[in-house]
Amino acid sequence: MRRVVFNQKGGVGKSTITCNLAAISAHKGLRTLVVDLDPQGNSTHYLLGDATEDSEDTLAGLFEQTLSFKFSPKKTAEFVHATPFANLSIMPSHPTLEELQGKLESRYKIFKLRDALDELAGDYDAVFIDTPPALNFYTRSALIATRLCLIPFDCDDFSRRALYSLMENVQEIRADHNRDLEVEGIVVNQFQPRASLPQKLVQELIAEGLPIFKTYLSSSIKIRESHEQARPMIHLDPKHKLAQEFMALHEELRQS
């Protein structure tokens, strides 16, 4: 199953959610792939740590080879890297993705990611795609390549205002390019249960009929340690409250 984690707003936890759900998927024995489409490479750093600098054959190379004819282009599998965690692989990002974007868009390579993932379809049970904080070429490519979309929501009024246009953008991609695309759910992130505003915002979204997952992810300083050590919560501290919340959220995905 392929899922894209998407929000046009930065700082809402896309990479954190992507990598922790993927790590749990792999921990449960599923062959799992993370695709890091964000030129900032946060998911790549999270899962590869210091080995990030040594990564060759990144997504930038995959996209770049689509811009010119080659007699023997590299297979998609050659752009996949193992992580230190069993069953978990990644197609790493690279800063040059930013430079390639205009060329890819002008040459209408919007379906190339879908083609690449189709090539890997038999190799992985679960694919999680991290996206840039913008509705750009890479985000559209991801929405075209997948069926399910997860939307992180970080419990502030700016995020709520952006949520409606974001849902409209997903529906537009669905209508124009991918009729199988659907919003699987909205992930409430950095939730503070004792604060009145988060409670109010989430209840209003539920009342409006938006697909809110039952599991809310808490705000925790522990996630910074997780990032610094390049170890998702399931490996850093599986008994921690946030690790348990990620596992509960993963269970909701499996049932949806």
ChimeraX attribute file (.defattr): number of C-alpha atoms within 10 A of each C-alpha:
attribute: neighborCount
match mode: 1-to-1
recipient: residues
	/A:1	13
	/A:2	20
	/A:3	25
	/A:4	27
	/A:5	24
	/A:6	31
	/A:7	27
	/A:8	20
	/A:9	20
	/A:10	12
	/A:11	13
	/A:12	22
	/A:13	20
	/A:14	27
	/A:15	24
	/A:16	21
	/A:17	24
	/A:18	24
	/A:19	28
	/A:20	24
	/A:21	26
	/A:22	27
	/A:23	29
	/A:24	23
	/A:25	24
	/A:26	20
	/A:27	17
	/A:28	12
	/A:29	13
	/A:30	17
	/A:31	18
	/A:32	26
	/A:33	29
	/A:34	28
	/A:35	25
	/A:36	28
	/A:37	27
	/A:38	25
	/A:39	20
	/A:40	17
	/A:41	20
	/A:42	22
	/A:43	30
	/A:44	30
	/A:45	21
	/A:46	21
	/A:47	27
	/A:48	23
	/A:49	18
	/A:50	13
	/A:51	12
	/A:52	16
	/A:53	11
	/A:54	7
	/A:55	16
	/A:56	16
	/A:57	18
	/A:58	22
	/A:59	25
	/A:60	23
	/A:61	17
	/A:62	20
	/A:63	19
	/A:64	16
	/A:65	12
	/A:66	14
	/A:67	14
	/A:68	8
	/A:69	8
	/A:70	9
	/A:71	5
	/A:72	6
	/A:73	11
	/A:74	13
	/A:75	12
	/A:76	18
	/A:77	14
	/A:78	12
	/A:79	18
	/A:80	20
	/A:81	19
	/A:82	14
	/A:83	16
	/A:84	14
	/A:85	15
	/A:86	15
	/A:87	20
	/A:88	26
	/A:89	24
	/A:90	26
	/A:91	26
	/A:92	28
	/A:93	27
	/A:94	23
	/A:95	14
	/A:96	15
	/A:97	22
	/A:98	14
	/A:99	11
	/A:100	16
	/A:101	17
	/A:102	13
	/A:103	13
	/A:104	19
	/A:105	13
	/A:106	10
	/A:107	10
	/A:108	12
	/A:109	16
	/A:110	20
	/A:111	14
	/A:112	18
	/A:113	23
	/A:114	16
	/A:115	13
	/A:116	16
	/A:117	19
	/A:118	13
	/A:119	13
	/A:120	16
	/A:121	14
	/A:122	8
	/A:123	13
	/A:124	17
	/A:125	16
	/A:126	18
	/A:127	24
	/A:128	27
	/A:129	30
	/A:130	29
	/A:131	30
	/A:132	24
	/A:133	16
	/A:134	16
	/A:135	18
	/A:136	14
	/A:137	19
	/A:138	24
	/A:139	24
	/A:140	20
	/A:141	21
	/A:142	27
	/A:143	27
	/A:144	24
	/A:145	26
	/A:146	22
	/A:147	19
	/A:148	18
	/A:149	23
	/A:150	23
	/A:151	26
	/A:152	26
	/A:153	25
	/A:154	22
	/A:155	20
	/A:156	14
	/A:157	12
	/A:158	10
	/A:159	19
	/A:160	17
	/A:161	10
	/A:162	14
	/A:163	20
	/A:164	10
	/A:165	12
	/A:166	20
	/A:167	15
	/A:168	11
	/A:169	14
	/A:170	20
	/A:171	17
	/A:172	13
	/A:173	17
	/A:174	17
	/A:175	12
	/A:176	9
	/A:177	17
	/A:178	17
	/A:179	13
	/A:180	12
	/A:181	20
	/A:182	19
	/A:183	18
	/A:184	18
	/A:185	19
	/A:186	21
	/A:187	24
	/A:188	22
	/A:189	21
	/A:190	19
	/A:191	19
	/A:192	16
	/A:193	12
	/A:194	8
	/A:195	9
	/A:196	9
	/A:197	14
	/A:198	20
	/A:199	14
	/A:200	11
	/A:201	16
	/A:202	21
	/A:203	13
	/A:204	13
	/A:205	15
	/A:206	12
	/A:207	9
	/A:208	9
	/A:209	9
	/A:210	14
	/A:211	14
	/A:212	19
	/A:213	16
	/A:214	13
	/A:215	17
	/A:216	22
	/A:217	23
	/A:218	18
	/A:219	14
	/A:220	14
	/A:221	8
	/A:222	16
	/A:223	18
	/A:224	11
	/A:225	14
	/A:226	19
	/A:227	19
	/A:228	12
	/A:229	15
	/A:230	20
	/A:231	22
	/A:232	25
	/A:233	27
	/A:234	20
	/A:235	16
	/A:236	17
	/A:237	15
	/A:238	15
	/A:239	12
	/A:240	13
	/A:241	15
	/A:242	20
	/A:243	24
	/A:244	16
	/A:245	16
	/A:246	23
	/A:247	21
	/A:248	16
	/A:249	19
	/A:250	17
	/A:251	15
	/A:252	14
	/A:253	15
	/A:254	9
	/A:255	6
	/A:256	7
